[in-house]
Amino acid sequence: MSPAVRRALVVVATGPIAGSILAAPSAFAAGKAVPKSTVTELDAAEQKIADNLNTRSQDARLGSTLSGVVIDAKSDKVVWGHDATTALMPASNTKLATSTAALTVLGPDHRFTTKVVYGDGTLTLVGGGDRTLSTEDLDALAKTAVAGLRNAGLSSVKVRVDDSLFPEPTLAGGWNTGYYPTEVAPVRALVVDGHAVTDTSLDAGQAFAKLLADGGVTVTGEVTRGVAGYADVPVAQHRSEKLSAIVKHMLKVSDNNIAETLLRMTALGAGRPATFEDGTAVVREVLGHTYGVSLDNFGMYDGSGLSRSTRIPARTLADILDLTTDPRYRRTLKYIADGLPVAGEAGATLGPEWGRFDTPDSQCAVGKVKAKTGTLTGAIALSGMTKAQDGRWKIFSFVENGSPAAPGDIKDALDGLAATVNGCWA
């Protein structure tokens, strides 16, 4: 490649390259948190919560296997507990652990970079783990690349995709192939518009090639997969929104694909391979070492909670949420609390379209409870926070497994427990 062509192609190649690994922020090496308070005495309002939960947790809709706990956010005292350390299938409540590790290791301001490079007659679209890349973003990359090619006097190219940031997709422990591609797509480092397809990378490359053709560049041959050359010239790049915004969106809609991508990027950020095993190992290190969360009876096999092998007690889930209210960690973890769906919030998983908080017992909690939902066959969970009648924030987690009741009825019962914590269902 001549120096003139190289100079002409470098149009907007600035900033960090895709796949660059950030050094972990100081919080990741902070050591264990200060032990929690041992205060146990309940005030009158808390005692009422406990008494009501003792009764309402026996609801037949909840079956016989329930792990639950309520914690006062300020004092960390346990207001109520029922088999709180029993390990159950938490479904999408697993995303709380994934989010905590991602924000801690990568930092809330981290952005994921998708780039385009040129070498030997080929434009390569390089995936950087941005699960939010849109057609609009891809179009901007294509337009910049077309401008660069024209400046260099080039009118035709081959196109390939480089998704080597992640290894070849595999199934997580507790997954089956029936999840693909609707519940979750095979986890790759490149995707456009969150398409639910088996090969998201080639799909994105084909969309990119079409946009190049629309811009007047001839694309020769089929889109292929390969690794960008070391000497390839940077042509264009796109940086995602901040991780803080991505986490909030992921929690609001419970996006499995974003969660799995974040697990891999977290592993890379900690200097480990981008695998399920290494990602979940980093999550355990962050929770246990950095924040002092108990990992007794904790087993995690993916980032989304689709794994039927994952087991997390309600107490651990509550302790994770409790971190978001701690002034020491709020700057990093507040985005988890901000991302929790609010009861009655349209477009989120506690919205009216999901039939949540719409019974006589729970309607009073609309707008007053925010919580992460979780649903798998045989497992339903709800973990969140609410300001109780004493004016203090309470953290709660309820995880149910194996009830024979209809899923909608189980969710109604859990919504009622959350309304009980709030105190509006007295």
SULZIJO-V230205 format. One record per helix or strand of 2 or more residues. SS is the DSSP state (helix for helix, strand for strand). FROM is the first residue (numbers start at 1). TO is the last residue. If there is no record, write none. Layout:
ss/from/to
SS/FROM/TO
SS/FROM/TO
//
This chain:
ss/from/to
helix/3/9
helix/26/29
helix/44/56
helix/60/62
strand/66/72
strand/78/82
strand/87/88
helix/91/106
strand/113/119
strand/122/126
helix/135/151
strand/156/162
helix/177/179
helix/200/214
strand/218/219
strand/224/225
strand/233/239
helix/243/253
helix/256/269
helix/276/290
strand/311/313
helix/314/323
helix/330/339
strand/341/342
helix/352/354
helix/363/365
strand/369/376
strand/379/387
strand/393/401
helix/407/422
//
